[in-house]
Amino acid sequence: MPNCVDVVLLAQYNETMNRRLYDAAAKLSPEELRSDRKAFFGSLLGTMNHLIVGDTIWLSRFALHPSRFRALDSLRGLPAPTSLTQSYGDSLPQLQAHRTRLDKIITALAEELHPSDLDQVLTYQNSRGLRFQKRFGSLFLHLFNHQTHHRGQASTLLTQAGVDIGVTDLLELIREAETA
């Protein structure tokens, strides 16, 4: 089970790697971004859009948490995406605006957490209407894992297009331990 410090680190990692992803993607033309590369979500833009969809779905579910986190106030009452490919834009700048907004929400949410929030059971429904009850801390880990999974796909697509995103390991953000 993660602790609050871990979740803040993962939120910082998530935001940093998303920024690197968008910086790398900006080196490609709009046509290259939209080109079908036979990935799960077709193009690089399609993959990046899916990351936004996934985060929006999960953050909408997180807004149901009994702690009613202030960081999620802007999402309450908004409709959740209706499909995993719902479009949040067809250009890199449009997607980047959504991505930046979501990353700020995720970071603010991570910083707002109390240890007891992570142990709370969250009840939610998936897109097929099935009901689940799972520990919030584990669901938060899933949010980050989903990001890492699809960012890895996007990194591969960039590499195939001749663009290097650089080191993407979490280890890059873990600080050295102070010794006595």
Accessible surface in RSA format (square Angstrom, percent):
REM  Atomic radii and reference values for relative SASA: ProtOr
REM  Chains: A
REM  Algorithm: Lee & Richards
REM  Probe-radius: 1.40
REM  Slices: 20
REM RES _ NUM      All-atoms   Total-Side   Main-Chain    Non-polar    All polar
REM                ABS   REL    ABS   REL    ABS   REL    ABS   REL    ABS   REL
RES MET A   1   108.28  56.1  29.12  19.3  79.16 188.5  34.45  29.3  73.83  97.8
RES PRO A   2    11.83   8.6   2.06   1.9   9.77  35.5   6.59   5.4   5.24  32.6
RES ASN A   3    80.70  55.7  77.56  75.0   3.14   7.6  36.25  87.3  44.45  43.0
RES CYS A   4    24.46  18.5  22.92  25.6   1.54   3.6  22.90  58.0   1.55   1.7
RES VAL A   5   117.85  77.5 114.23 103.4   3.62   8.7 116.94 101.6   0.91   2.5
RES ASP A   6    57.04  40.0  56.54  56.3   0.50   1.2  11.32  26.6  45.72  45.6
RES VAL A   7     0.16   0.1   0.16   0.1   0.00   0.0   0.16   0.1   0.00   0.0
RES VAL A   8    36.27  23.9  36.26  32.8   0.01   0.0  36.26  31.5   0.01   0.0
RES LEU A   9    40.93  22.8  39.77  28.5   1.15   2.9  40.66  28.6   0.26   0.7
RES LEU A  10    29.97  16.7  29.84  21.3   0.13   0.3  29.84  21.0   0.13   0.3
RES ALA A  11     0.63   0.6   0.11   0.2   0.52   1.2   0.11   0.2   0.52   1.4
RES GLN A  12    72.45  40.5  70.26  51.3   2.20   5.2  22.07  47.0  50.38  38.2
RES TYR A  13    17.22   8.0  17.22   9.8   0.00   0.0   7.88   5.9   9.34  11.5
RES ASN A  14     1.40   1.0   1.40   1.4   0.00   0.0   0.77   1.9   0.63   0.6
RES GLU A  15    37.97  21.8  37.56  28.4   0.41   1.0   8.15  15.8  29.82  24.4
RES THR A  16    27.78  19.8  27.69  28.1   0.09   0.2  15.26  20.5  12.52  18.9
RES MET A  17     0.48   0.2   0.48   0.3   0.00   0.0   0.48   0.4   0.00   0.0
RES ASN A  18     0.77   0.5   0.58   0.6   0.19   0.4   0.68   1.6   0.09   0.1
RES ARG A  19   124.83  52.4 118.37  60.3   6.46  15.4  56.88  77.7  67.95  41.2
RES ARG A  20    78.76  33.1  75.69  38.6   3.07   7.3  26.42  36.1  52.34  31.7
RES LEU A  21     0.31   0.2   0.31   0.2   0.00   0.0   0.31   0.2   0.00   0.0
RES TYR A  22     3.81   1.8   2.61   1.5   1.20   3.1   2.39   1.8   1.42   1.8
RES ASP A  23    82.66  57.9  75.57  75.2   7.09  16.8  27.96  65.8  54.70  54.5
RES ALA A  24     4.53   4.2   2.87   4.4   1.66   3.8   4.02   5.7   0.50   1.3
RES ALA A  25     0.00   0.0   0.00   0.0   0.00   0.0   0.00   0.0   0.00   0.0
RES ALA A  26    66.67  61.3  39.63  61.2  27.04  61.5  42.10  59.3  24.56  65.1
RES LYS A  27   148.39  72.4 112.31  68.9  36.08  85.9  76.52  68.9  71.87  76.6
RES LEU A  28    14.95   8.3   5.24   3.7   9.71  24.4   6.29   4.4   8.66  23.3
RES SER A  29    41.44  35.0  32.46  43.3   8.98  20.7  35.26  75.1   6.18   8.7
RES PRO A  30    72.69  53.0  71.56  65.2   1.13   4.1  72.65  60.0   0.04   0.2
RES GLU A  31   120.66  69.3 112.33  85.0   8.32  19.8  66.66 128.9  53.99  44.1
RES GLU A  32    69.91  40.1  68.07  51.5   1.84   4.4  25.82  49.9  44.09  36.0
RES LEU A  33     6.99   3.9   6.99   5.0   0.00   0.0   6.99   4.9   0.00   0.0
RES ARG A  34   116.29  48.8  97.48  49.7  18.81  44.8  50.92  69.6  65.37  39.6
RES SER A  35    48.72  41.2  38.28  51.1  10.45  24.1  22.43  47.8  26.29  36.8
RES ASP A  36    87.51  61.3  64.68  64.4  22.83  54.0  31.84  74.9  55.67  55.5
RES ARG A  37    58.81  24.7  37.68  19.2  21.12  50.3  14.57  19.9  44.24  26.8
RES LYS A  38   173.10  84.4 139.36  85.5  33.74  80.3 107.07  96.4  66.03  70.3
RES ALA A  39    26.43  24.3   5.05   7.8  21.39  48.6  15.57  21.9  10.86  28.8
RES PHE A  40   145.77  72.9 110.70  68.6  35.07  91.3 117.77  71.4  28.00  80.1
RES PHE A  41    44.42  22.2  27.23  16.9  17.19  44.7  34.83  21.1   9.60  27.5
RES GLY A  42    21.44  26.4   0.00   N/A  21.44  26.4  18.80  51.6   2.64   5.9
RES SER A  43    14.26  12.1  12.56  16.8   1.70   3.9   3.44   7.3  10.83  15.2
RES LEU A  44     0.26   0.1   0.26   0.2   0.00   0.0   0.26   0.2   0.00   0.0
RES LEU A  45    11.38   6.3  10.80   7.7   0.58   1.5  11.09   7.8   0.29   0.8
RES GLY A  46    21.71  26.8   0.00   N/A  21.71  26.8  18.90  51.9   2.82   6.3
RES THR A  47     0.47   0.3   0.47   0.5   0.00   0.0   0.00   0.0   0.47   0.7
RES MET A  48     0.73   0.4   0.17   0.1   0.56   1.3   0.36   0.3   0.37   0.5
RES ASN A  49    11.35   7.8  11.35  11.0   0.00   0.0   6.69  16.1   4.66   4.5
RES HIS A  50     6.34   3.5   6.25   4.3   0.09   0.2   4.09   4.2   2.26   2.6
RES LEU A  51     1.60   0.9   1.60   1.1   0.00   0.0   1.60   1.1   0.00   0.0
RES ILE A  52     0.56   0.3   0.56   0.4   0.00   0.0   0.56   0.4   0.00   0.0
RES VAL A  53     0.00   0.0   0.00   0.0   0.00   0.0   0.00   0.0   0.00   0.0
RES GLY A  54     5.02   6.2   0.00   N/A   5.02   6.2   5.02  13.8   0.00   0.0
RES ASP A  55     0.52   0.4   0.52   0.5   0.00   0.0   0.00   0.0   0.52   0.5
RES THR A  56    14.71  10.5  14.71  14.9   0.00   0.0  12.66  17.0   2.06   3.1
RES ILE A  57    20.21  11.5  19.83  14.8   0.37   0.9  19.83  14.3   0.37   1.0
RES TRP A  58    28.38  11.4  28.38  13.7   0.00   0.0  17.21   9.2  11.18  18.1
RES LEU A  59     0.00   0.0   0.00   0.0   0.00   0.0   0.00   0.0   0.00   0.0
RES SER A  60    25.20  21.3  16.94  22.6   8.26  19.0  15.25  32.5   9.95  13.9
RES ARG A  61    32.27  13.5  31.45  16.0   0.82   2.0  10.80  14.8  21.46  13.0
RES PHE A  62     0.32   0.2   0.00   0.0   0.32   0.8   0.00   0.0   0.32   0.9
RES ALA A  63     7.90   7.3   5.28   8.1   2.62   6.0   5.32   7.5   2.58   6.8
RES LEU A  64   112.42  62.6  88.15  63.1  24.26  61.0  92.72  65.1  19.69  53.0
RES HIS A  65     1.43   0.8   0.55   0.4   0.88   2.2   0.55   0.6   0.88   1.0
RES PRO A  66    85.33  62.2  53.41  48.7  31.91 116.0  64.11  52.9  21.22 131.9
RES SER A  67    54.69  46.2  24.90  33.2  29.80  68.6  19.43  41.4  35.26  49.4
RES ARG A  68   146.34  61.4 135.28  69.0  11.06  26.3  54.94  75.1  91.40  55.4
RES PHE A  69     3.58   1.8   3.39   2.1   0.19   0.5   3.53   2.1   0.05   0.1
RES ARG A  70   179.78  75.5 170.43  86.9   9.34  22.2  68.22  93.2 111.55  67.6
RES ALA A  71    18.97  17.4   0.94   1.4  18.03  41.0  12.72  17.9   6.25  16.6
RES LEU A  72     0.00   0.0   0.00   0.0   0.00   0.0   0.00   0.0   0.00   0.0
RES ASP A  73    81.98  57.4  68.76  68.4  13.23  31.3  31.01  73.0  50.98  50.8
RES SER A  74    63.96  54.0  40.77  54.4  23.19  53.4  49.64 105.7  14.32  20.1
RES LEU A  75     7.38   4.1   4.24   3.0   3.15   7.9   4.24   3.0   3.15   8.5
RES ARG A  76    53.14  22.3  30.63  15.6  22.51  53.6  34.40  47.0  18.74  11.4
RES GLY A  77    85.59 105.6   0.00   N/A  85.59 105.6  43.93 120.6  41.66  93.3
RES LEU A  78    97.47  54.3  84.01  60.1  13.46  33.8  84.16  59.1  13.31  35.8
RES PRO A  79   118.00  86.0  94.38  86.0  23.62  85.9 105.85  87.4  12.15  75.5
RES ALA A  80    47.55  43.7  33.92  52.3  13.63  31.0  33.97  47.8  13.59  36.0
RES PRO A  81    13.13   9.6   0.00   0.0  13.13  47.7   0.12   0.1  13.00  80.8
RES THR A  82   124.34  88.4  93.43  94.7  30.91  73.7  78.67 105.7  45.68  69.1
RES SER A  83    50.68  42.8  41.22  55.0   9.46  21.8  43.16  91.9   7.52  10.5
RES LEU A  84    98.41  54.8  94.60  67.7   3.81   9.6  94.60  66.4   3.81  10.2
RES THR A  85    90.05  64.0  73.87  74.9  16.17  38.5  51.72  69.5  38.33  57.9
RES GLN A  86    64.38  36.0  56.52  41.3   7.86  18.7  27.01  57.5  37.37  28.3
RES SER A  87    78.37  66.2  53.59  71.5  24.78  57.1  42.80  91.1  35.57  49.8
RES TYR A  88    41.98  19.6  31.85  18.1  10.13  26.4  32.85  24.7   9.13  11.3
RES GLY A  89    20.11  24.8   0.00   N/A  20.11  24.8  11.92  32.7   8.19  18.4
RES ASP A  90    92.86  65.0  89.13  88.7   3.74   8.8  32.18  75.7  60.69  60.5
RES SER A  91    31.35  26.5  29.15  38.9   2.20   5.1  26.59  56.6   4.76   6.7
RES LEU A  92    16.47   9.2  14.09  10.1   2.38   6.0  14.09   9.9   2.38   6.4
RES PRO A  93    96.95  70.7  87.36  79.6   9.59  34.9  90.73  74.9   6.22  38.7
RES GLN A  94    87.99  49.2  81.23  59.4   6.77  16.1  32.88  70.0  55.12  41.8
RES LEU A  95     0.24   0.1   0.24   0.2   0.00   0.0   0.24   0.2   0.00   0.0
RES GLN A  96    65.13  36.4  65.13  47.6   0.00   0.0  13.74  29.2  51.40  39.0
RES ALA A  97    67.24  61.8  49.99  77.1  17.25  39.3  59.97  84.4   7.28  19.3
RES HIS A  98    62.86  34.4  61.07  42.4   1.79   4.6  36.61  37.7  26.25  30.5
RES ARG A  99     5.13   2.2   5.13   2.6   0.00   0.0   5.13   7.0   0.00   0.0
RES THR A 100    62.07  44.1  58.60  59.4   3.47   8.3  45.37  60.9  16.70  25.2
RES ARG A 101    95.74  40.2  89.92  45.8   5.83  13.9  51.87  70.9  43.87  26.6
RES LEU A 102     4.22   2.3   4.22   3.0   0.00   0.0   4.22   3.0   0.00   0.0
RES ASP A 103     5.70   4.0   5.04   5.0   0.66   1.6   1.47   3.5   4.22   4.2
RES LYS A 104   124.10  60.5 117.88  72.3   6.23  14.8  83.43  75.1  40.67  43.3
RES ILE A 105    15.78   9.0  13.80  10.3   1.98   4.8  15.73  11.3   0.04   0.1
RES ILE A 106     0.40   0.2   0.40   0.3   0.00   0.0   0.40   0.3   0.00   0.0
RES THR A 107    22.62  16.1  22.62  22.9   0.00   0.0  22.41  30.1   0.21   0.3
RES ALA A 108    44.11  40.6  37.41  57.7   6.70  15.2  40.52  57.1   3.59   9.5
RES LEU A 109     0.00   0.0   0.00   0.0   0.00   0.0   0.00   0.0   0.00   0.0
RES ALA A 110     1.69   1.6   0.08   0.1   1.61   3.7   0.08   0.1   1.61   4.3
RES GLU A 111   110.34  63.3  79.15  59.9  31.18  74.2  30.05  58.1  80.29  65.6
RES GLU A 112    36.85  21.2  23.84  18.0  13.01  31.0  23.27  45.0  13.58  11.1
RES LEU A 113    12.08   6.7   0.00   0.0  12.08  30.4   0.00   0.0  12.08  32.5
RES HIS A 114   116.48  63.7 116.18  80.8   0.29   0.7  79.80  82.2  36.68  42.7
RES PRO A 115   100.46  73.2  96.87  88.3   3.59  13.0  97.87  80.8   2.59  16.1
RES SER A 116    80.40  67.9  69.56  92.8  10.83  25.0  51.73 110.1  28.67  40.2
RES ASP A 117    12.14   8.5  11.43  11.4   0.71   1.7   0.71   1.7  11.43  11.4
RES LEU A 118     2.87   1.6   2.87   2.1   0.00   0.0   2.87   2.0   0.00   0.0
RES ASP A 119    85.63  60.0  72.95  72.6  12.68  30.0  26.75  63.0  58.89  58.7
RES GLN A 120    72.04  40.3  66.65  48.7   5.39  12.8   5.67  12.1  66.38  50.3
RES VAL A 121    77.12  50.7  64.67  58.5  12.45  30.0  64.67  56.2  12.45  33.8
RES LEU A 122     2.46   1.4   1.97   1.4   0.49   1.2   2.46   1.7   0.00   0.0
RES THR A 123    48.33  34.4  38.03  38.6  10.30  24.6  27.40  36.8  20.93  31.6
RES TYR A 124    14.83   6.9  10.78   6.1   4.05  10.5   5.85   4.4   8.98  11.1
RES GLN A 125   110.46  61.8  95.78  70.0  14.68  35.0  22.33  47.5  88.13  66.8
RES ASN A 126    28.57  19.7  20.93  20.2   7.64  18.4  14.20  34.2  14.37  13.9
RES SER A 127   100.12  84.6  56.19  75.0  43.93 101.2  43.03  91.6  57.09  80.0
RES ARG A 128   192.01  80.6 157.60  80.3  34.41  81.9  72.40  99.0 119.61  72.5
RES GLY A 129    41.85  51.6   0.00   N/A  41.85  51.6  23.54  64.6  18.31  41.0
RES LEU A 130    92.89  51.7  91.13  65.2   1.76   4.4  92.89  65.2   0.00   0.0
RES ARG A 131   154.14  64.7 126.27  64.4  27.87  66.3  45.00  61.5 109.14  66.1
RES PHE A 132    63.95  32.0  59.08  36.6   4.86  12.7  63.95  38.8   0.00   0.0
RES GLN A 133   107.54  60.1  78.83  57.6  28.71  68.4  14.04  29.9  93.50  70.9
RES LYS A 134    93.21  45.5  87.84  53.9   5.38  12.8  45.20  40.7  48.02  51.1
RES ARG A 135   103.45  43.4  99.92  50.9   3.53   8.4  43.78  59.8  59.67  36.2
RES PHE A 136     0.00   0.0   0.00   0.0   0.00   0.0   0.00   0.0   0.00   0.0
RES GLY A 137     0.00   0.0   0.00   N/A   0.00   0.0   0.00   0.0   0.00   0.0
RES SER A 138    53.21  45.0  46.83  62.5   6.38  14.7  28.31  60.3  24.90  34.9
RES LEU A 139     8.86   4.9   8.81   6.3   0.06   0.1   8.86   6.2   0.00   0.0
RES PHE A 140     0.07   0.0   0.07   0.0   0.00   0.0   0.07   0.0   0.00   0.0
RES LEU A 141    68.01  37.9  65.48  46.8   2.53   6.4  65.72  46.2   2.29   6.2
RES HIS A 142    73.51  40.2  68.77  47.8   4.75  12.1  49.65  51.2  23.87  27.8
RES LEU A 143     0.97   0.5   0.78   0.6   0.19   0.5   0.93   0.7   0.04   0.1
RES PHE A 144     9.77   4.9   9.06   5.6   0.71   1.8   9.43   5.7   0.34   1.0
RES ASN A 145    99.24  68.4  93.86  90.7   5.38  13.0  20.81  50.1  78.43  75.8
RES HIS A 146    31.47  17.2  28.77  20.0   2.70   6.9  22.33  23.0   9.13  10.6
RES GLN A 147     0.16   0.1   0.16   0.1   0.00   0.0   0.16   0.3   0.00   0.0
RES THR A 148    62.12  44.2  59.13  59.9   3.00   7.1  51.46  69.1  10.66  16.1
RES HIS A 149    90.28  49.3  76.83  53.4  13.45  34.4  58.39  60.2  31.89  37.1
RES HIS A 150    10.39   5.7  10.39   7.2   0.00   0.0   2.80   2.9   7.58   8.8
RES ARG A 151    13.60   5.7  12.31   6.3   1.29   3.1   8.14  11.1   5.47   3.3
RES GLY A 152    36.21  44.7   0.00   N/A  36.21  44.7  32.23  88.4   3.98   8.9
RES GLN A 153    37.16  20.8  31.29  22.9   5.87  14.0  27.03  57.5  10.13   7.7
RES ALA A 154     0.00   0.0   0.00   0.0   0.00   0.0   0.00   0.0   0.00   0.0
RES SER A 155    22.00  18.6  21.97  29.3   0.03   0.1   7.08  15.1  14.92  20.9
RES THR A 156    71.28  50.7  67.45  68.4   3.83   9.1  43.05  57.8  28.23  42.7
RES LEU A 157     9.42   5.2   9.04   6.5   0.38   1.0   9.04   6.3   0.38   1.0
RES LEU A 158     0.00   0.0   0.00   0.0   0.00   0.0   0.00   0.0   0.00   0.0
RES THR A 159    88.29  62.8  76.87  77.9  11.42  27.2  64.37  86.5  23.93  36.2
RES GLN A 160   126.81  70.9  87.39  63.9  39.41  93.8  41.49  88.3  85.32  64.7
RES ALA A 161    29.31  26.9   0.83   1.3  28.48  64.8  11.07  15.6  18.23  48.3
RES GLY A 162    70.22  86.6   0.00   N/A  70.22  86.6  36.19  99.3  34.03  76.2
RES VAL A 163    14.70   9.7  10.88   9.9   3.82   9.2  14.41  12.5   0.29   0.8
RES ASP A 164   117.26  82.1  96.21  95.8  21.06  49.8  39.30  92.5  77.96  77.8
RES ILE A 165    16.83   9.6   5.13   3.8  11.70  28.2   6.44   4.6  10.39  28.2
RES GLY A 166    38.49  47.5   0.00   N/A  38.49  47.5  28.96  79.5   9.54  21.4
RES VAL A 167    81.14  53.4  70.97  64.3  10.16  24.5  77.45  67.3   3.69  10.0
RES THR A 168    49.71  35.4  44.76  45.4   4.95  11.8  13.82  18.6  35.89  54.3
RES ASP A 169    86.79  60.8  82.94  82.6   3.85   9.1  14.15  33.3  72.64  72.4
RES LEU A 170    56.93  31.7  52.06  37.2   4.87  12.2  52.06  36.6   4.87  13.1
RES LEU A 171   131.46  73.2 122.10  87.3   9.36  23.5 122.27  85.9   9.19  24.7
RES GLU A 172   101.44  58.2  68.53  51.8  32.91  78.4   6.71  13.0  94.73  77.3
RES LEU A 173    42.02  23.4  25.55  18.3  16.47  41.4  31.17  21.9  10.85  29.2
RES ILE A 174    86.03  49.0  68.00  50.7  18.03  43.5  69.17  49.8  16.86  45.7
RES ARG A 175   210.96  88.6 188.09  95.9  22.88  54.5  73.60 100.6 137.37  83.3
RES GLU A 176   165.01  94.7 144.02 109.0  20.99  50.0  65.62 126.9  99.39  81.2
RES ALA A 177    88.98  81.8  62.23  96.0  26.75  60.8  71.40 100.5  17.58  46.6
RES GLU A 178   174.24 100.0 139.82 105.8  34.41  81.9  58.86 113.9 115.38  94.2
RES THR A 179   127.95  91.0  96.29  97.6  31.66  75.5  69.82  93.8  58.14  87.9
RES ALA A 180   155.64 143.1  72.51 111.9  83.14 189.1 110.26 155.3  45.39 120.2
END  Absolute sums over single chains surface
CHAIN  1 A     9688.3       7735.4       1953.0       5475.3       4213.0
END  Absolute sums over all chains
TOTAL          9688.3       7735.4       1953.0       5475.3       4213.0
